[in-house]
Amino acid sequence: MEKAEKYKLLAEQIKALIEGEKDEVAVMANVAAAIHQEMGFWWTGFYRVKDGELVLGPFQGPVACMHIPFGKGVCGSAWKAGETIVVPDVEQFPGHIACSSESRSEIVVPIISKKGEITGVLDIDSRDLATFDEVDKMWLEKIVGFL
C-alpha cells in the first residue's frame, strides 16, 4: 500500500477514535499509538507546552528527553517557528538535541489551538535518514488538526 493511502486510512481511523473525547492526554496517547503502530516509526510522541517549555507527553518508543526549551532542538524550533520542520539528517540540524543516538531523521508538527496558540508538538523520529517528506508533512498536519 502506498504511503499516502496508509495515511488516509490512518487519519480516518484516528478521527473516529478520538471523536468526542475531551481529555487531551488520552487523545494524545491513542493518536501516538495509532501512528506508531500503523506507520512503524521508531519514536512517536507528544510534547506539551507547560511553564514555558516543552514537557514530554504520551509517546511510543524508547525513553525520551523530558524537557525541551523554547527554540532549542527540532521540537523547540518548530514551536518557535509555528510550523512543521522536516529534518532528513538530525546530525545536520544546528542545535539538535540527541535524546538518542539512534535517531537519524525527524519530523515535528506544532499543535495549534483554536485560539491560535501552540499547545504542543507531535514529534516523530526514524532510525533511517530522510524518512519524512511532503506526504508525511501533509498527513501529519491533518491528523494534528484533529486535536
C-alpha positions as CSV (number, residue, x, y, z in Angstrom):
1,M,0.0,0.0,0.0
2,E,1.3,3.5,-0.9
3,K,2.3,5.8,2.0
4,A,-0.4,8.3,1.2
5,E,-3.1,5.6,1.2
6,K,-1.9,4.3,4.6
7,Y,-2.1,7.9,5.9
8,K,-5.6,8.4,4.5
9,L,-6.9,5.2,6.3
10,L,-4.9,6.2,9.4
11,A,-6.4,9.7,9.5
12,E,-9.9,8.2,9.2
13,Q,-9.2,5.8,12.0
14,I,-7.8,8.4,14.3
15,K,-10.7,10.8,13.6
16,A,-13.2,8.2,14.6
17,L,-11.1,7.0,17.6
18,I,-10.9,10.4,19.2
19,E,-14.2,11.8,18.3
20,G,-16.0,13.2,21.4
21,E,-13.1,12.6,23.7
22,K,-12.3,15.7,25.8
23,D,-9.2,14.5,27.7
24,E,-6.2,15.7,25.8
25,V,-3.7,13.3,27.3
26,A,-6.0,10.3,26.4
27,V,-6.3,11.6,22.9
28,M,-2.6,12.1,22.5
29,A,-1.9,8.6,23.9
30,N,-4.1,6.9,21.4
31,V,-3.0,9.2,18.5
32,A,0.7,8.4,19.2
33,A,-0.1,4.7,19.5
34,A,-2.1,4.6,16.2
35,I,0.5,6.4,14.2
36,H,3.4,4.4,15.7
37,Q,1.7,1.1,15.1
38,E,0.4,1.8,11.6
39,M,3.5,3.6,10.2
40,G,6.2,1.7,12.1
41,F,8.2,4.7,13.2
42,W,11.0,4.4,15.8
43,W,9.6,7.0,18.2
44,T,6.3,8.7,18.1
45,G,5.0,11.1,20.7
46,F,4.0,14.5,22.0
47,Y,5.5,17.3,24.0
48,R,3.1,19.7,25.7
49,V,3.8,23.4,26.4
50,K,3.9,23.8,30.1
51,D,5.5,26.5,32.2
52,G,7.4,28.0,29.2
53,E,9.0,24.7,28.0
54,L,8.0,21.6,26.2
55,V,7.3,18.7,28.6
56,L,7.2,15.1,27.5
57,G,3.7,13.7,26.9
58,P,2.3,10.4,25.7
59,F,4.6,8.5,23.4
60,Q,5.5,5.2,21.9
61,G,9.1,4.0,21.8
62,P,12.2,4.2,23.9
63,V,12.7,6.7,26.8
64,A,13.0,10.3,25.7
65,C,14.1,13.8,26.8
66,M,11.6,15.1,29.4
67,H,12.1,18.9,29.0
68,I,12.9,20.9,25.9
69,P,13.5,24.7,26.0
70,F,11.7,27.1,23.6
71,G,13.6,27.4,20.4
72,K,16.0,24.5,21.1
73,G,16.4,21.3,19.1
74,V,13.9,20.4,16.4
75,C,10.9,20.4,18.7
76,G,11.7,23.7,20.3
77,S,12.5,25.2,16.9
78,A,9.1,24.0,15.4
79,W,7.4,25.5,18.5
80,K,9.2,28.8,18.0
81,A,8.6,28.9,14.2
82,G,5.0,27.8,14.5
83,E,5.4,25.4,11.6
84,T,6.3,21.8,10.7
85,I,10.0,21.0,10.5
86,V,11.3,18.0,8.5
87,V,14.9,17.0,9.1
88,P,16.4,14.5,6.8
89,D,19.5,14.1,8.9
90,V,19.4,15.2,12.5
91,E,23.2,15.4,12.6
92,Q,23.0,18.3,10.2
93,F,20.4,20.2,12.2
94,P,22.1,23.0,14.2
95,G,21.4,22.6,17.9
96,H,19.8,19.1,17.6
97,I,19.1,17.6,21.0
98,A,20.2,14.0,20.9
99,C,17.8,12.2,23.2
100,S,19.1,9.0,21.4
101,S,22.0,8.4,19.1
102,E,19.7,6.0,17.1
103,S,17.5,8.8,15.8
104,R,18.6,9.8,12.3
105,S,15.7,11.8,10.8
106,E,12.8,13.6,12.4
107,I,9.5,15.5,11.7
108,V,7.9,17.8,14.3
109,V,4.4,19.2,13.8
110,P,3.1,22.0,16.1
111,I,-0.3,21.6,17.7
112,I,-2.2,24.9,17.2
113,S,-5.3,25.5,19.4
114,K,-8.5,27.1,18.1
115,K,-7.2,30.3,19.7
116,G,-4.1,30.2,17.5
117,E,-1.7,29.2,20.4
118,I,0.8,26.4,20.1
119,T,0.0,24.0,22.9
120,G,2.5,21.3,22.0
121,V,4.1,19.3,19.2
122,L,3.9,15.9,17.6
123,D,7.5,14.6,17.3
124,I,8.4,11.5,15.2
125,D,11.8,10.0,14.8
126,S,13.2,7.4,12.5
127,R,16.3,5.3,12.6
128,D,16.8,5.9,8.9
129,L,17.9,9.0,7.1
130,A,15.4,11.0,5.0
131,T,12.4,9.1,6.2
132,F,10.0,12.0,6.1
133,D,8.8,14.0,3.1
134,E,5.9,16.2,2.0
135,V,3.4,13.3,2.2
136,D,4.2,12.8,5.8
137,K,4.1,16.5,6.5
138,M,0.6,16.9,4.8
139,W,-1.0,14.0,6.5
140,L,0.6,14.5,10.0
141,E,-0.5,18.2,9.9
142,K,-4.0,17.0,9.0
143,I,-4.0,14.4,11.9
144,V,-2.7,17.0,14.4
145,G,-5.5,19.3,13.2
146,F,-8.0,16.8,14.7
147,L,-6.6,17.5,18.2
